[in-house]
Amino acid sequence: MNNKYKIILLTLIILIGCNPAFALNQKRGDSFNSASDVHWEEIQMRFKGICICPRPPPVFEEEGEVWEYWEPFLVEGTVSEPYYSPYQGSYIGSPSIDELGGTNSSSDAANVTNEYTFAQAHAWLFTMMYYQPCEHRDYGMWMTEHDSMWQDDEMSAIITPESAGYANKAAVLACMADAAAVNLGYTLDFMPQCIGSGGMSYPMTGRVQDDNIVQANNTAASRLLYKLNRLFLICDPADNPCGCNYTPIWTKSHYKVHVIRPGDRRPAYPVGKAAKFYDSGLNPAYQGAKGSNDEFLWMFYRKQLCCTCCE
């Protein structure tokens, strides 16, 4: 090979290595499709009776119908590669900042304390049910790459000062009861510090002490859901038929979730359900059924208990 071709080949190698759009290991997948990725049978709409809600003068009160259902309202991506979006199946920024990348330490680490997973997370809150009985205006977007508290366990305590009270072995062991309950179909709302088989809600960061990458990513997604509650970015419509209450301490039983990337699984489970119930064949090497491995997308539903007279 003469020098001319060597220079051309070297130039191509440099361009491919520097530009993620041409990288051989570029992440990719199917973009989110509400028609197929939302499991509409999960909505389970029920008529519960008649309600009367207070209204401003001169009306004072208004009658309506009470409806209970599960609203698909939040899509979350938890990713090992920063700025990759399993929601879009492509990049939404440069993944070249290694410090923001996800990590998974396998079980052959030196000891259990070194077994962990770190994931960035993206949240898209938007209405997927049009003309539903009740709608609320708590929709937006969150990206943890721009959230310094998500990267640092100590900094996250700024918004979760109570987490210091749970930083002990006794609190961790207590979460075993929550794990057992949620896997039997019961959610212990009086233990908001626990995410079932996912472990602790705190610290509210992307670092999870679990090397099971599916379970750890589920925990990271649940932590972000809790964080959005804590920051008053989403409200809980199951608390008040006449409105939507902000709940900085989340009510876990008002949410359920299923995974849709890298593969789609049914049904939706309470937050903290053990990954063994749905992870078989979900995250194969390199590429799953609908997206790259280690890049997850979760569909969250929240319980609605609303009076049709009020938003």
Buried (B, 14 or more C-beta within 10 A) or exposed (E): EEEEEEEEEEEEEEEEEEEBEEEEEBBEBBBBEEEEBBBEEBBEEEEBEEBEBEEEEEEEEBEBBBBBBBBBBBBBBBBBBBBBBBBBBBBBBEBEEEEBBBEBBEEEEEEEEEBBBBBBBBBBBEBBBEEBBBBBEBBEEBBBBEBEBBBBBEBBBEEBEEBEEBEEEEBBEBBEEBBEBBBEEEBBEEBBBBBBBBBBBBBBBBBBBBBBBBBBBBBBBBBBBBBBBBEEBBBBBBBBBBBBEBBEEBBBBBBBBBBBBBBBBEEBBBBBBBBEEBBEEBBEEEEBEBBBBBBBBBBBBBBBBBBBBBE
